[in-house]
Amino acid sequence: MRLRPRSIRTRDTLVAAVLAAVVSGAIAVGADFGIRGTVRADLVQDTAQSARRTSAAIRDGSLASPIPDDTGGRVLIQVVGPGGNLLDATPAAGRRAPVSDYRPPRDQRVRDFQQCSGGGLGRRCEIVEAIRVTTAPDSVVVYAATPVPAVLANGALEVLLLLGVLALSALAAWVTWRVVGRTLRPVALIRAQLAEISGSDLSRRVPQPSGEDEIAELAATANRTLDRLERAVDRQRQFASDASHELRTPIAGLRANLEDASMHPEDTDLKAVVESALRDTDRLEHIVTDLLLLARIGTGDAAREVLDLGDLARREIDRRDGAARTADAPRLVADLAPGVRVNGVRMQFVRLLGNLLDNAERYADGTVAVSVSSSGGFAVLTVQDDGAGIPEGDRERVFARFTRLDSARSRHAGGTGLGLAIAREIAQAHGGSLGIEDSVRGARFVLRLPLAAEKDRA
């Protein structure tokens, strides 16, 4: 059985009501004891003063008859003989029977007590003080009685306090219900809007209340999350469309060549078919490898280490210089500052450098310049070719996946259209940036990465 309410509004209302009942109940109990104690002390004091004043007047023989009433009838005074007969009294007390039949003993001449009669709302109580005037066996007894207020005698005070506790608890519950309901109303709107958002339409946003409280921050965070989700889904859809197109072409060519060879084996140059199939297979392999790399970048599944960016660039340049190069291959010029250290994944940085150099060598006329330096807490790597350059309007588009600006970026040039996209993804996954800046001639690619912290360099 589920006892805890699911609704935050209901739960908070119950908690507020219980707390209000506990706090106001404690105050009511304290008030009850305080009121009763104070009233009883005042009544006892007034009763004792009247009784002792009368007893003293009897002893010195100055008591007038009937006994003067200087309390306006509030305190009833009687003088009762040894046989219980009423000897004297104040005017209001003379018309009633003796207040009490209790006679104080000689060793305890003064006694205070409360006596009650009746029940329920008709219950009546009195504070009584009995004084034995002398220690003689036949001494008279002075009785003084003061009625206790009805609200204290019949329990009406406790009923009123209980009603007050219930009223305060109900008020606290009502206020909490209204306040929490008003506070949570934006949450209900956010939940309803989120429930209507589907994967096919991520353009909608949740209502954002004014102010800077937690709910406003929740709405803003939800909208930022939806923005990222919409961009990711759009990117995924575009990526799937581009990837399917790029994969379809070599697969279609491979299939066409194989089907032609199968249908007309006698007219087929087997060597040419195999070479064409290998070229298409190589392209498929490159595309799949690049797609897998793009999927892994930034997932955190590779160990990072502190690397010397200049040393990585030097190794890549030396590897290219040591490889067999054609006569028209561009010359690599390096200006690499030592000790420029960054934190990252070695193989991803090697791939980034390789992609930038591949791109530069593909379009350079004769020279590719590579430099490494540091500035403003960032490591800066620049790769510049002396080719035709990239128009300013296309400088962002070249980083899109499967983008080729002209025929020079055809499949026969060896590129998959993913090299620069991979390079930028690696840079961003390491907290850096990759862009194209103005240059006098050619394309100037600039990579900026945060320098490794001093504690990591040790």
C-alpha positions in Angstrom: 0.0 0.0 0.0 1.4 3.4 -1.0 1.1 5.8 1.9 3.3 8.6 0.6 1.5 11.0 -1.8 2.9 11.2 -5.3 2.1 14.9 -5.7 4.6 17.4 -4.4 1.8 19.8 -3.8 -0.1 17.3 -1.7 3.0 16.2 0.2 4.1 19.8 1.0 0.5 20.7 2.1 0.4 17.7 4.5 3.9 18.6 5.8 2.9 22.2 6.4 -0.4 21.2 8.1 1.4 18.7 10.4 4.1 21.3 11.3 1.5 24.0 11.9 -0.5 21.6 14.1 2.6 20.6 16.1 3.9 24.1 16.5 0.5 25.7 17.3 -0.4 22.7 19.5 2.8 23.2 21.6 1.9 26.9 21.8 -1.6 26.1 22.8 -0.5 23.7 25.6 1.9 26.3 26.9 -0.8 29.0 26.7 -3.3 26.7 28.5 -0.9 26.1 31.4 0.1 29.7 31.5 -3.4 31.1 31.6 -4.6 28.6 34.2 -1.5 29.2 36.4 -1.8 33.0 36.2 -5.6 33.1 36.8 -5.3 30.6 39.7 -2.5 32.6 41.3 -4.5 35.8 41.1 -7.6 34.1 42.5 -5.7 32.5 45.4 -4.1 35.8 46.2 -7.4 37.7 46.3 -9.1 34.9 48.3 -6.2 34.7 50.8 -6.2 38.5 51.3 -9.9 38.6 52.0 -9.8 35.5 54.3 -6.9 36.7 56.4 -8.2 40.2 56.7 -11.4 38.8 58.1 -9.6 36.4 60.5 -7.5 39.3 61.8 -10.6 41.4 62.4 -12.2 38.6 64.4 -9.1 38.2 66.6 -8.9 41.9 67.4 -12.7 42.3 67.7 -13.0 44.9 64.9 -15.1 42.8 62.5 -18.3 44.6 61.5 -21.5 42.6 60.9 -22.5 41.9 58.3 -19.0 41.5 57.0 -18.2 44.4 54.6 -17.8 43.4 50.9 -15.0 45.4 49.3 -14.6 43.1 46.3 -18.0 43.8 44.7 -19.3 40.3 45.5 -16.4 38.6 43.7 -15.1 37.0 46.9 -17.6 35.3 49.2 -16.7 35.4 53.0 -18.4 33.3 55.7 -17.7 32.8 59.4 -18.8 29.3 60.5 -19.0 28.1 64.1 -17.8 24.8 65.5 -21.2 23.1 64.9 -21.3 24.2 61.2 -23.7 27.1 61.8 -23.2 30.2 59.8 -22.3 33.1 62.2 -21.6 35.9 59.8 -21.0 36.6 56.1 -20.8 39.1 53.4 -24.2 40.0 51.9 -23.8 37.7 48.9 -22.5 34.8 50.9 -25.2 35.0 53.6 -27.9 33.6 51.3 -26.1 30.3 50.7 -25.1 27.3 52.7 -21.6 27.1 54.3 -18.9 27.1 51.6 -17.4 23.9 52.9 -17.6 21.5 55.8 -13.8 21.2 56.0 -12.3 22.4 59.3 -8.5 23.0 59.4 -6.8 21.2 62.2 -5.1 23.2 65.0 -1.6 22.4 63.7 -2.5 23.6 60.2 -4.8 26.5 60.6 -4.7 27.7 57.0 -5.6 25.6 54.0 -6.2 26.5 50.3 -8.0 24.2 47.9 -10.3 24.1 44.9 -13.7 22.5 45.0 -16.0 21.8 42.0 -19.6 20.7 41.4 -21.6 19.6 38.4 -20.3 18.3 35.1 -19.8 19.3 31.4 -20.6 22.8 30.5 -22.4 23.3 33.8 -19.3 22.5 35.9 -18.6 25.2 38.6 -15.4 25.5 40.6 -14.2 27.8 43.4 -10.9 28.6 45.0 -11.4 28.3 48.8 -9.2 29.4 51.7 -10.2 28.1 55.1 -8.6 29.7 58.2 -9.0 28.5 61.7 -9.0 31.7 63.7 -7.5 30.3 66.9 -6.1 26.9 68.1 -9.0 26.6 70.6 -11.2 23.5 70.1 -14.3 25.7 69.6 -12.6 28.2 67.2 -14.6 29.6 64.4 -13.5 29.1 60.8 -13.3 31.8 58.2 -14.1 30.7 54.6 -13.3 32.8 51.6 -14.4 31.5 48.1 -13.8 33.0 44.7 -15.5 31.5 41.6 -13.2 30.2 38.9 -14.2 31.7 35.4 -16.5 29.3 33.6 -14.1 29.1 30.6 -11.5 27.5 32.9 -13.9 25.4 35.0 -15.8 23.6 32.2 -12.9 23.0 29.7 -14.1 25.6 27.3 -10.5 27.1 27.2 -9.1 23.8 25.9 -11.9 23.6 23.3 -11.1 27.1 22.1 -7.4 26.4 21.9 -8.1 23.2 20.0 -10.2 25.1 17.5 -7.5 27.6 17.2 -4.9 24.9 16.4 -7.2 23.4 13.8 -7.9 26.8 12.3 -4.2 27.6 12.0 -3.4 24.2 10.6 -6.1 24.6 8.0 -4.9 28.0 7.2 -1.3 26.8 6.8 -2.5 23.9 4.6 -4.6 26.3 2.4 -1.8 28.8 2.0 0.7 26.1 1.2 -1.6 24.5 -1.3 -2.1 27.8 -3.1 1.5 28.9 -3.0 2.9 25.5 -4.1 0.3 25.2 -6.8 1.2 28.6 -8.1 4.9 27.8 -7.9 4.5 24.4 -9.7 2.1 25.7 -12.4 5.1 26.5 -14.7 6.4 23.0 -14.0 3.1 21.5 -15.2 3.3 23.6 -18.3 6.9 22.5 -19.0 5.9 18.9 -18.5 2.9 19.2 -20.8 5.0 20.8 -23.5 7.8 18.2 -23.2 5.2 15.5 -23.5 4.1 17.0 -26.8 7.6 17.2 -28.2 8.5 14.2 -30.4 11.5 13.1 -32.3 9.9 14.2 -35.6 9.4 17.8 -34.4 12.1 19.2 -32.0 11.5 22.8 -32.9 9.1 23.5 -30.0 10.3 24.9 -26.7 9.0 24.9 -23.2 7.5 28.1 -21.7 10.1 30.0 -19.7 8.8 32.0 -16.7 10.2 35.3 -15.9 12.7 35.7 -13.1 15.8 33.9 -12.1 14.5 31.2 -9.7 15.0 27.5 -9.9 12.0 26.9 -12.2 13.2 29.6 -14.6 16.6 27.9 -14.7 15.0 24.5 -15.2 13.0 25.9 -18.2 16.1 27.6 -19.6 18.2 24.4 -19.2 15.4 22.3 -20.8 15.3 24.7 -23.8 19.1 24.6 -24.1 19.0 20.8 -24.0 16.3 20.8 -26.7 18.5 23.1 -28.8 21.4 20.7 -28.6 19.1 17.8 -29.2 17.6 19.4 -32.3 21.0 20.3 -33.6 22.2 16.8 -32.9 19.2 15.2 -34.6 19.5 17.5 -37.6 23.2 16.8 -37.8 22.5 13.1 -37.6 19.9 13.2 -40.3 22.2 15.2 -42.6 25.1 13.0 -41.8 23.1 9.8 -42.5 21.9 11.3 -45.8 25.4 12.4 -46.8 27.0 9.1 -45.7 24.5 7.0 -47.5 25.1 9.0 -50.7 28.9 8.7 -50.3 28.7 5.0 -49.7 26.2 4.3 -52.4 28.4 5.7 -55.2 31.4 3.3 -54.7 29.2 0.4 -54.0 27.2 1.1 -57.1 30.4 1.3 -59.2 31.8 -1.8 -57.7 28.5 -3.7 -58.3 28.3 -2.5 -61.9 31.9 -3.6 -62.7 31.3 -7.0 -61.1 28.0 -7.6 -62.8 29.5 -6.6 -66.2 32.4 -9.0 -65.6 30.0 -11.7 -64.6 27.6 -11.2 -67.6 30.4 -10.8 -70.2 33.5 -12.6 -69.0 34.8 -13.1 -72.5 34.8 -9.3 -73.2 36.1 -8.3 -69.8 39.6 -7.1 -68.9 39.9 -9.0 -65.6 42.9 -7.0 -64.4 41.1 -3.6 -65.0 38.0 -4.9 -63.2 40.0 -6.0 -60.2 41.9 -2.7 -60.1 38.7 -0.7 -60.3 37.1 -2.9 -57.6 40.1 -2.4 -55.4 39.9 1.4 -55.8 36.2 1.4 -54.9 36.9 -0.9 -51.9 39.7 1.3 -50.7 37.4 4.3 -50.9 34.7 2.4 -49.0 37.3 1.5 -46.4 38.5 5.1 -46.0 35.0 6.4 -45.6 34.0 3.7 -43.0 37.2 4.4 -41.1 36.6 8.1 -41.1 33.0 7.6 -40.0 34.1 5.4 -37.1 36.7 7.9 -36.1 34.1 10.7 -36.1 31.8 8.6 -33.9 34.6 8.0 -31.4 35.9 11.5 -31.1 35.0 13.1 -27.8 33.5 10.0 -26.2 36.2 9.8 -23.6 37.2 6.2 -24.4 40.9 7.1 -25.2 43.6 8.0 -22.6 44.9 11.5 -22.7 48.5 12.5 -22.1 50.7 15.6 -22.2 52.2 16.0 -25.7 54.7 18.4 -27.3 52.8 19.8 -30.2 55.9 20.9 -32.0 57.5 17.5 -31.6 54.3 15.8 -33.1 54.4 18.2 -36.0 58.2 17.5 -36.5 57.6 13.8 -36.5 54.8 14.0 -39.1 56.9 16.3 -41.4 59.9 14.0 -41.1 57.7 11.0 -41.9 56.5 12.7 -45.1 59.9 13.8 -46.1 61.2 10.3 -45.7 58.4 8.8 -47.8 58.6 8.5 -51.5 57.4 11.8 -52.9 56.7 12.8 -56.5 58.7 15.5 -58.2 55.9 18.0 -58.0 55.2 17.4 -54.3 55.2 20.6 -52.3 58.1 21.5 -50.1 57.4 21.4 -46.3 58.8 24.4 -44.3 58.6 24.2 -40.5 59.0 26.8 -37.7 58.3 24.8 -34.6 58.7 26.4 -31.1 59.8 23.8 -28.5 58.0 23.1 -25.2 54.5 23.9 -26.5 52.6 21.2 -24.6 49.0 20.2 -24.8 46.8 17.6 -23.2 45.1 15.1 -25.5 44.9 11.8 -27.3 48.1 11.2 -29.3 46.6 9.3 -32.2 43.8 11.9 -32.7 46.4 14.7 -32.8 48.5 12.7 -35.3 45.3 12.3 -37.4 44.5 16.0 -37.1 48.0 17.0 -38.3 47.9 14.5 -41.1 44.6 15.7 -42.4 45.7 19.4 -42.4 48.9 18.5 -44.2 47.1 16.3 -46.7 44.7 19.1 -47.5 47.6 21.7 -47.8 49.7 19.4 -50.0 46.8 18.7 -52.3 46.2 22.3 -53.2 49.7 23.9 -52.7 51.6 25.2 -55.7 55.0 24.6 -54.3 55.3 25.2 -50.5 53.5 24.3 -47.3 54.5 26.2 -44.2 53.9 24.7 -40.7 54.5 26.7 -37.5 53.9 26.0 -33.8 53.9 28.7 -31.1 52.0 29.7 -27.9 49.9 32.8 -27.2 47.5 33.8 -24.5 47.4 30.3 -22.8 46.8 28.5 -26.1 49.1 26.5 -28.4 48.8 27.7 -31.9 49.5 25.5 -35.0 49.4 27.1 -38.4 49.4 25.2 -41.7 49.5 27.4 -44.8 49.8 26.5 -48.5 50.6 28.8 -51.4 47.7 27.6 -53.6 44.6 29.4 -54.8 43.1 29.7 -51.3 39.5 29.5 -50.2 36.9 32.2 -50.8 35.8 33.8 -47.5 32.2 32.7 -48.1 33.3 29.1 -48.2 35.6 29.1 -45.2 33.1 27.5 -42.9 31.5 25.2 -45.5 34.8 23.3 -46.0 34.5 21.9 -42.5 31.1 20.3 -43.3 31.2 16.6 -43.9 31.5 15.4 -47.5 31.9 18.9 -48.7 34.0 19.6 -51.9 34.3 23.1 -53.2 35.4 22.3 -56.8 36.4 19.5 -59.1 39.9 19.5 -57.5 38.3 17.8 -54.5 37.1 14.9 -56.6 37.4 11.3 -55.6 40.4 10.9 -57.8 42.2 13.4 -55.6 42.1 10.8 -52.8 39.9 12.6 -50.3 36.7 11.4 -48.7 35.4 14.8 -47.9 35.7 14.1 -44.2 39.3 15.2 -43.5 38.7 18.7 -42.4 35.5 17.8 -40.6 37.5 15.2 -38.6 40.2 17.8 -37.8 37.7 20.3 -36.4 35.9 17.6 -34.4 39.2 16.6 -32.8 40.1 20.2 -32.0 36.7 20.9 -30.4 36.8 17.6 -28.5 40.0 18.9 -26.9 38.6 22.3 -26.0 40.2 24.1 -29.0 39.2 25.5 -32.3 40.2 25.2 -36.0 39.4 27.8 -38.5 40.7 29.6 -41.7 42.3 33.0 -41.4 43.2 35.7 -43.9 46.5 35.3 -45.7 48.3 37.0 -48.6 48.2 33.8 -50.6 46.7 30.4 -50.2 44.7 28.9 -47.4 45.9 29.5 -43.8 44.5 26.9 -41.3 44.9 27.9 -37.6 44.5 25.4 -34.8 44.3 26.7 -31.2 44.4 24.3 -28.2 44.6 25.0 -24.5 48.1 24.7 -23.1 48.6 21.9 -20.6 48.5 22.9 -17.0 51.9 23.3 -15.2 51.1 20.4 -12.8 50.4 18.2 -15.8 53.7 19.1 -17.5 55.8 17.7 -14.6 
